Amino acid sequence: MSRISVNWLGGSLLAAVIGLLFCTLAAVNGAGHRALVLDIDGAIGPATAEYVMRELRILGPSETGVVILRMNTPGGLDTSMREIIRAILASRIPVAAYVAPSGARAASAGTYIAYASAIAAMAPGTNIGAATPIQLAGLSGSTPQTGAAPSPQNGKQPGTGGKPAAEAGDTESRKMVNDAAAYIRSLAELNHRNADWAEQAVRGAASLPASQALKLGVIDVVASDVPDLLRAIDGRAVTVNGKPQHLRTAGLDIVTVAPDWRTQFLSIITDPNIAFMLMMIGLYGLIFEFLNPGMVAPGLVGGISLLLALFALSLLPVDYAGAALVALGIGLMIAEVHIGSFGVLGVGGIAAFAVGAIIMFPSGAPGFHLSLPVVATATLATAAFFLLAIGLLVRSRRRPVLTGREALRGAEGETVAWQGGEGRVRVKGEIWRARSRAELVPGSRIKVVAHDGLVLIVEPA
């Protein structure tokens, strides 16, 4: 019995070992066979966040070995950046942030994304850093300060010695800077990168070229292109979704996934200049429809444009005081047309419109500010429109009245019957009672100079 038990036990162990080998081989053979490249080119906003999050969510480890975020960005919105970072940290597939091509940069929000990725890489001739948050709610832009990021000299670490941005700010700005510094330091510790320089990039807006970033442990690899990157990171140990993993990237097929039509459409309408113009088209379309009921087209175009503008504005950092001033300015100019205050309301409306448009989108976030030429064009077009309307109103007031009793002033007619200082006259084919200081005779020509109720005051023509 003992020999049989030993043989049975040995056979079971052999079967278990063979099964484990088969499982290992199956896992290796089932590993992803492609490297997926997602391009982040330009300011990081809602469209970029949706694009990256959607692709990371639908991918599976069986088909994709690594995701490469090829970045060239000046920064963007804090909310969109954090959404991308959450998607990266939750992904089951290793993500490599790659600042490329040569001449590209990963400033502000791009620096945070690089620190959050399992692999951080740069192409030669690129730079990273300048991650100080803008002092505006909802934004994460770069505000490099003079002397904050000096060039490396005498072997000193770049960016050290600069004056921290928090020292010059108020309580709210210090809170924002401290929060951002703690956030990027936690990302640095998660992926074992230089946390001290990361904090200096936030507090002092420090920036580094690729070679210095590699030397200081800010990034992992300097690679000339995507195939070079895949060869350089093959076999590296990384942390993916909190678990250690070894990369198998040599020989992967490179597949680039471009943003789809929905992402491109969202990117267009969330441009502050486009959103502002859609808002103006919407407001003017509805105004035309209310003034001319039944035209349909202005109301239809205006309604669609205004809804698109409101959707875009809900995703953007908007100063609602500025939006209120724009609406007030339009209201004052409409009131000027109807009331006619000789330009007082009109001038106030133009001023409110211009100021509101300028402050509506807070400046500072890269790629998410309103262009001054757009503001000037919209203000001038609005002013020209309402000045034209005011001119037509003044011209109409100067025209002689063509109907009613006022239209009889200055009209000529003839006396029908007269006795003493009163009688009847025919003016414009109608018989009227009339009075006059002069003695008139029937058939004489008269001219209306005034009226008293339904009695005309006349004099000889």
Residue pairs with C-beta under 8 A, 6 or more apart in sequence:
28 248
30 62
31 61
31 62
31 65
31 248
32 61
32 62
32 63
32 64
32 65
32 66
32 93
32 252
33 63
33 65
33 252
33 253
34 63
34 64
34 65
34 252
34 253
34 254
34 255
35 64
35 65
35 66
35 67
35 68
35 226
35 230
35 249
35 252
35 253
35 254
35 255
36 55
36 59
36 64
36 66
36 67
36 68
36 255
36 256
36 257
37 67
37 68
37 70
37 226
37 254
37 255
37 256
37 257
38 51
38 52
38 55
38 67
38 68
38 69
38 70
38 256
38 257
39 70
39 256
39 258
39 259
40 48
40 52
40 69
40 70
40 71
40 72
40 73
40 110
40 113
41 71
41 72
41 73
42 48
42 72
42 73
42 74
42 367
43 73
43 74
43 75
43 76
43 77
43 365
43 366
43 367
43 368
44 73
44 75
44 76
44 77
44 80
44 81
44 84
44 109
44 110
44 113
45 76
45 77
45 80
45 267
45 270
45 315
45 316
45 367
45 368
46 77
46 80
46 266
46 270
46 315
46 316
47 259
47 263
47 264
47 266
47 267
47 270
48 76
48 80
48 84
48 267
49 79
49 80
49 81
49 83
49 84
50 263
50 266
51 259
51 260
51 263
52 69
52 84
52 87
53 83
53 84
53 87
55 67
55 257
56 67
56 87
56 88
56 90
56 91
56 93
56 95
57 87
59 67
59 91
59 93
60 92
60 93
61 92
61 93
64 93
65 93
65 94
65 247
65 248
65 249
65 252
66 93
66 94
66 95
66 96
66 119
66 230
66 233
66 247
66 249
66 252
67 91
67 93
67 94
67 95
67 96
68 95
68 96
68 98
68 226
68 229
69 95
69 96
69 97
69 98
69 113
69 117
70 98
70 100
70 226
71 97
71 98
71 99
71 100
71 104
71 106
71 110
71 113
71 114
72 99
72 100
72 101
72 104
72 105
72 106
73 105
73 106
73 107
73 108
73 109
73 110
73 366
74 105
74 107
74 108
74 110
74 141
74 142
74 366
74 367
75 107
75 108
75 109
75 110
75 130
75 140
75 141
75 142
75 365
75 366
75 367
76 108
76 109
76 140
76 141
76 365
76 366
76 367
76 368
77 109
77 138
77 139
77 140
77 316
77 317
77 365
77 368
78 109
78 133
78 138
78 139
78 140
79 138
80 109
81 109
81 112
81 113
81 140
84 113
85 112
85 113
85 116
85 187
88 95
88 113
88 116
88 117
89 116
89 190
89 241
90 241
91 240
91 241
92 240
92 241
93 240
94 118
94 119
94 238
94 240
94 245
94 247
95 117
95 118
95 119
96 117
96 118
96 119
96 120
96 121
96 229
96 233
97 106
97 110
97 113
97 114
97 116
97 117
97 119
97 120
97 121
98 121
98 122
98 123
98 223
98 226
98 229
99 105
99 106
99 110
99 114
99 121
99 122
99 123
99 126
99 127
99 128
99 210
100 122
100 123
100 126
100 223
100 225
100 226
101 123
101 225
102 123
102 124
102 125
102 126
103 125
103 126
104 123
104 126
105 126
105 127
105 128
106 113
106 114
106 122
106 126
106 127
106 128
107 127
107 128
107 129
107 130
107 131
107 142
107 207
107 366
108 130
108 131
108 132
108 140
108 141
108 142
108 366
109 131
109 140
109 141
110 128
111 128
111 129
111 130
111 131
111 184
111 198
111 201
112 131
112 140
112 183
112 184
112 187
114 120
114 128
114 219
115 184
115 187
115 188
115 191
115 193
115 198
116 187
116 190
116 191
117 191
118 191
118 238
118 239
118 240
119 220
119 221
119 233
119 236
119 238
119 247
120 191
120 193
120 218
120 219
120 220
120 221
121 219
121 220
121 221
121 222
121 223
121 229
121 232
121 233
122 128
122 210
122 213
122 214
122 219
122 221
122 222
122 223
123 210
123 222
123 223
123 224
123 225
124 210
124 211
124 222
124 224
125 209
125 210
126 209
126 210
127 207
127 208
127 209
127 210
127 213
128 207
128 208
128 210
128 213
128 218
128 219
129 149
129 159
129 201
129 205
129 206
129 207
129 208
130 142
130 143
130 144
130 149
130 201
130 205
130 206
130 207
131 140
131 142
131 180
131 184
131 198
131 201
131 202
131 205
132 142
132 143
132 144
132 145
132 148
132 165
132 177
132 180
132 201
132 202
132 203
132 204
132 205
133 139
133 140
133 141
133 176
133 177
133 180
133 202
134 140
134 141
134 142
134 143
134 362
134 364
134 365
135 143
135 169
135 172
135 173
135 176
135 364
136 317
136 362
136 364
136 365
137 317
138 317
139 317
139 362
139 364
139 365
139 368
140 180
140 365
141 364
141 365
141 366
142 205
142 366
143 165
143 205
143 364
144 205
144 207
145 162
145 163
145 165
145 204
145 205
147 162
147 163
148 159
148 162
148 163
148 165
148 204
148 205
148 206
149 158
149 159
149 162
149 204
149 205
149 206
149 207
150 158
150 159
150 161
150 162
151 158
152 158
152 212
157 197
157 200
157 216
158 206
158 207
158 208
158 212
158 216
159 197
159 200
159 201
159 204
159 206
159 207
159 208
160 200
160 204
160 206
162 200
162 204
162 205
162 206
163 204
164 177
164 203
164 204
165 173
165 177
165 202
165 203
165 204
165 205
166 173
166 174
166 177
166 178
166 203
169 177
177 202
177 203
180 202
181 199
181 202
181 203
184 195
184 198
184 199
184 201
184 202
185 195
185 198
185 199
187 198
188 194
188 195
188 198
189 195
190 239
191 238
191 239
193 217
193 218
193 219
193 220
194 216
194 217
194 218
197 206
197 208
197 216
197 217
197 218
198 218
200 206
201 207
208 216
208 218
210 219
210 222
211 222
212 218
213 219
214 220
214 221
214 222
220 233
220 236
221 229
221 232
221 233
223 229
223 232
226 254
227 254
230 249
230 250
230 252
230 254
231 249
231 250
233 247
233 249
234 247
234 248
234 249
234 250
235 246
235 247
235 248
236 246
236 247
237 244
237 245
237 246
237 247
238 244
238 245
238 246
238 247
239 245
259 267
268 274
269 275
269 278
269 308
269 309
269 311
269 312
270 312
270 315
270 316
272 316
272 361
272 368
272 369
272 370
273 370
273 371
273 374
274 312
275 309
275 312
275 313
275 316
276 309
276 357
276 360
276 361
276 370
276 374
276 378
277 374
277 378
278 305
278 306
278 308
278 309
278 312
279 305
279 306
279 309
279 310
279 313
279 326
280 378
280 382
281 301
281 302
281 305
281 306
282 302
282 303
282 304
282 305
282 306
282 307
282 308
282 309
283 302
283 306
283 327
283 330
284 298
284 302
285 298
285 299
285 300
285 301
285 302
285 303
285 305
285 306
286 298
286 299
286 302
286 303
286 306
287 302
287 330
287 334
288 295
288 298
288 299
288 302
289 295
289 296
289 298
289 299
289 302
292 298
313 323
316 361
316 368
317 361
317 362
317 365
317 368
318 360
318 361
319 359
319 360
319 361
319 362
321 356
321 359
322 355
322 356
322 357
322 358
322 359
322 360
322 361
323 356
323 360
324 356
325 352
325 353
325 355
325 356
325 359
325 360
326 352
326 353
326 356
326 357
326 360
327 356
328 349
328 352
328 356
329 348
329 349
329 350
329 351
329 352
329 353
329 354
329 356
329 382
330 349
330 353
330 382
331 349
332 345
332 346
332 348
332 349
332 352
333 345
333 346
333 349
333 350
333 353
333 382
333 383
333 386
334 386
335 341
335 345
335 349
336 343
336 344
336 345
336 346
336 349
336 386
336 390
337 386
337 389
337 390
337 393
339 345
340 390
340 393
340 394
340 397
343 390
346 383
346 386
346 387
346 390
349 386
350 379
350 382
350 383
350 386
353 378
353 379
353 382
354 375
354 379
357 370
357 375
357 378
357 379
358 370
358 372
358 375
360 370
361 368
361 369
361 370
362 369
363 369
400 407
400 410
401 407
401 409
405 451
408 427
408 428
408 432
408 448
408 451
408 456
409 448
409 449
409 450
409 451
410 447
410 448
410 449
411 427
411 428
411 447
411 448
412 427
412 445
412 446
412 447
412 448
412 461
413 425
413 426
413 427
413 428
413 445
413 446
413 447
413 448
413 458
414 425
414 426
414 443
414 444
414 445
414 446
415 423
415 424
415 425
415 434
415 440
415 441
415 442
415 443
415 444
415 446
416 423
416 424
416 425
416 426
416 431
416 442
417 423
417 424
417 442
418 424
418 439
418 440
418 441
418 442
421 435
421 436
421 437
421 439
422 433
422 434
422 435
423 433
423 434
423 436
423 440
423 442
424 431
424 432
424 433
424 434
425 431
425 432
425 434
425 446
425 456
425 458
426 432
427 448
427 456
432 454
432 455
432 456
433 454
433 455
433 456
434 446
434 455
434 456
434 457
434 458
435 452
435 455
435 456
435 457
435 458
436 446
436 457
436 458
436 459
436 460
437 459
438 459
438 460
440 446
440 458
440 460
444 460
445 460
445 461
446 458
446 459
446 460
446 461
447 458
447 459
447 460
447 461
448 456
448 457
448 458
449 457
449 458
449 459
450 456
450 457
451 457
